Amino acid sequence: MLGDGEMSAGQIGDAFPISPASMSHHFNVLKQAGLISGRREGQQILYSVNTTVMQELAALVLDLIQRTETSPSETTE
């Protein structure tokens, strides 16, 4: 959802059938993991994807895939 830009907590919460308190908990977990960031604008908190972390994750996954494809396969005799 945040791929197109930042969104308010309310906008994100409207897409999920859980309580605002549960959404707040999930936002905090994602922030602690460094996956999203939040900034206050008036009474709202606007969330956005931490693209640096996502780029690093994508690079690690691609590297792992490349290693798997180029490593010699095990054979049974």
DOBA-233197 format. One line per 8 residues: number of its first residue (from 1); for each residue x, y, z of N, C-alpha, C, O, CB. Coordinates in steps of 0.05 Angstrom, whole numbers, m for minus. Each point is the difference from the previous one (the first is absolute). Last residue first. Glycine has a CB too. Layout:
! residues N
NUM = X/Y/Z/X/Y/Z/X/Y/Z/X/Y/Z/X/Y/Z  ...
! end
This chain:
! residues 77
77 = 517/m813/m130/14/m21/m15/m10/m27/8/9/m21/m11/31/49/5  m74/82/5/1/m25/15/12/m21/m18/m6/m2/m24/m33/14/53  48/101/m25/m9/m23/m15/3/m25/18/17/0/18/m3/21/m61  m23/95/48/8/m25/12/m10/m23/m16/m23/0/m9/24/21/54  24/79/m84/m22/m17/11/12/m25/11/20/m10/m9/m53/29/m24  80/80/26/m1/m26/m13/m21/m17/14/m3/0/24/52/2/m35  m60/104/5/14/m20/16/m2/m27/m13/m20/m6/m12/12/32/54  m37/55/m73/27/m4/m10/16/m21/16/22/m7/m9/m23/54/m7
69 = m91/m20/37/0/m8/m29/28/m6/m10/3/m17/m18/m42/45/12  26/3/95/m13/m26/m2/2/m10/m29/4/m23/m5/m35/35/43  61/75/m18/19/m20/11/m12/m28/m4/15/m19/m6/1/53/40  m70/38/m59/23/m3/m19/19/m21/11/11/m16/m16/m15/64/2  m68/m24/69/m9/m14/m24/23/m6/m19/2/m22/m11/m48/43/16  64/32/70/m5/m27/8/m9/m17/m24/9/m23/m3/m21/38/49  21/77/m59/27/m12/4/m3/m30/8/14/m17/m11/5/62/25  m98/7/m20/12/m5/m27/27/m13/2/6/m18/m16/m31/58/m1
61 = m15/m15/98/m16/m22/m12/12/m6/m28/3/m23/m7/m45/37/33  78/60/20/7/m25/13/m14/m24/m13/12/m21/m4/m5/46/47  m30/61/m73/27/m7/m8/9/m26/12/13/m16/m13/m2/65/8  m94/m13/32/m1/m10/m27/27/m8/m10/3/m21/m14/m42/51/5  35/10/93/m13/m26/1/m1/m12/m28/7/m24/m4/m34/37/44  57/75/m32/20/m18/11/m11/m29/0/14/m19/m6/5/56/34  m78/31/m53/21/m4/m21/21/m20/10/9/m17/m16/m18/64/m2  m57/m20/79/m11/m18/m20/19/m5/m23/1/m22/m10/m46/40/22
53 = 70/42/56/m1/m27/11/m11/m19/m21/10/m22/m3/m17/40/49  8/72/m69/27/m9/3/0/m29/10/15/m17/m11/1/64/20  m98/2/m17/10/m12/m25/29/m11/3/7/m19/m14/m37/50/m11  m53/m16/91/28/7/2/14/m14/m24/7/m23/1/m8/27/50  m104/30/m46/18/m23/m1/29/10/2/7/20/m12/m40/m46/m16  m50/81/74/12/m6/m26/19/m24/2/9/m6/22/m13/56/m35  m82/12/70/20/m22/m2/10/m2/m29/m14/5/m19/m9/m29/57  m25/101/33/2/m9/m28/22/m21/m1/23/6/9/m40/38/m28
45 = m52/0/97/27/m11/m5/m1/m12/m28/m17/m16/m7/26/6/56  m71/93/0/3/m26/m14/29/m8/0/19/16/2/m58/m6/m30  3/74/63/m9/m22/17/3/m27/m13/m5/m21/13/m27/52/7  93/42/m57/m23/7/16/m8/m22/18/17/m9/16/m33/38/m53  82/m65/m13/m9/23/m14/m27/8/13/m21/m11/m6/44/m2/m38  68/m58/62/m25/13/9/m5/24/m18/18/17/m5/m11/m33/53  45/m79/m74/4/28/8/m27/13/7/m20/m6/m13/61/9/m17  13/m107/14/m24/16/4/8/28/7/20/5/14/m45/m45/1
37 = 64/m58/m66/5/22/17/m25/17/2/m17/m1/m18/66/2/6  m16/m111/m12/m16/24/m6/10/22/18/13/m5/21/m53/m22/m35  86/m55/16/m13/m3/m26/m17/24/m8/m4/5/m24/3/m54/32  55/24/75/12/18/m20/m13/m1/m27/11/10/m20/31/m15/44  m63/m38/64/15/m16/m19/14/17/m22/15/m11/m16/m47/m27/25  m24/79/55/23/m12/14/17/m17/m18/24/m1/4/m51/2/38  m54/33/m76/19/22/4/25/m11/14/22/7/m8/m60/26/11  m33/m92/m15/12/6/m26/21/22/3/20/0/m14/m62/m15/m9
29 = m9/m6/99/17/m23/m7/15/5/m26/24/m4/m2/m55/m27/26  m34/94/3/24/1/17/19/m23/m6/24/5/0/m52/17/36  m55/m20/m80/17/22/m10/25/1/17/22/4/m11/m63/22/m4  m23/m87/43/13/m9/m25/18/22/m11/22/m6/m10/m61/m24/0  m14/51/85/20/m20/7/16/m9/m25/24/m2/1/m53/m13/38  m44/71/m53/21/15/13/23/m19/8/24/7/m4/m57/27/20  m46/m72/m48/15/13/m22/24/15/11/22/m1/m11/m65/6/m16  m17/m42/89/16/m21/m13/17/12/m23/23/m8/m4/m58/m26/16
21 = m25/92/31/22/m7/18/18/m22/m12/24/1/3/m54/11/36  m49/15/m86/22/20/m1/23/m7/19/23/6/m7/m57/28/m5  m25/m116/m23/m4/24/16/23/20/m4/23/m9/m7/m49/m18/41  m3/m41/m113/10/m3/27/m2/27/14/m4/21/m12/35/m58/m1  m45/4/m85/m22/m4/19/10/m4/28/m8/m20/13/m20/1/m50  70/77/m51/3/m25/16/m22/m1/21/m7/20/12/57/m20/m20  m35/74/m54/3/m23/m17/1/m27/15/m1/m21/m12/25/50/m20  m26/60/73/m26/m5/m13/1/m25/m17/m21/m12/m6/12/61/6
13 = 88/m15/43/m17/m15/17/m27/m7/m12/m12/m21/6/34/42/32  40/36/m82/9/m27/0/m19/m18/16/m7/m22/m9/55/38/4  m66/75/5/m3/m10/m27/8/m29/m2/m13/m17/m12/21/63/m6  7/0/99/m28/m5/m4/m5/m12/m28/m17/m18/m3/6/55/34  98/m8/m7/m7/m25/14/m29/m7/m5/m7/m24/m3/41/34/38  12/46/m111/m6/4/28/m7/m28/13/m8/m18/m14/m8/66/5  84/m37/m76/m29/m1/6/m3/4/30/18/m6/16/m28/m25/m55  89/41/m50/m8/m2/28/m31/1/3/m14/12/m16/58/9/29
5 = m4/m62/m104/5/24/16/m11/m3/28/m11/m21/7/9/48/m48  1/m96/m27/m7/23/m16/5/27/15/m4/21/m11/m30/m49/m12  49/m59/63/17/1/m24/m6/25/m17/18/9/m14/m16/m58/15  m47/14/81/17/24/2/18/3/m24/16/19/m1/m18/m23/50  m57/m71/m40/m16/24/0/17/25/0/m8/20/m12/m27/m45/36
! end
